Structure formats: structure tokens, C-alpha cells
């Protein structure tokens, strides 16, 4: 168990130290996905970390695991795609909170 925890700590430290590195984000998020998909969702929706196709796929899997599904198309050939995807995720999260507030 300690070895797994050490590995997770290293991946988290690398991802936190390199917020603009989508590969580091993907490795960390993938390692957390099975234990805490909600964390994956919160981290991606924060908009503070780089995105790529793999990060978005991990995010979508986390949404599936928590019972909420959102499909995001990501075109890596367009430089502004990560920014736009982040904005879409943030807006989606806000709308979801509003709906939860109105319904409850």
C-alpha cells in the first residue's frame, strides 16, 4: 500500500508542479480515477490545469462513474481548444449547480 501511495504522491507533485503539462495531468488523474472520480471532475473543471484528449477522456470516464455524463469534443489542431473546453466545463458546472439549487 505504501508503494502505491508513494507513486500517487509523486504523480500528484509532478502534476501540481507542471500545471501546463497535459501528460502529467493525465497520468495523475488516471491514477486517481478509480478511487475518487469526483476529484478528477473537480480538478478538470477548475480550469487550472492543461487538457488534452486523454485528460478529457479520463474526465468523461469520471463523469460516467459518478452518474453524470458530458461529452466534450477536443480538437488538438486548434490552439484555443483547451481554453474553450475549460470554459465549457466551468459553465456546465455552474448550470448544474443552478439546476440543483432550483430543483431542491
Secondary structure by P-SEA (a helix, b strand, c coil): caaaaaaaaaaaaaaaaccccaaaaaaaaaaaccccaaaaaaaaacccccccaaaaaaaaaaaaaacbbbbbbbcccccaaaaaaaaaaaaaaaaaaaaaaaac
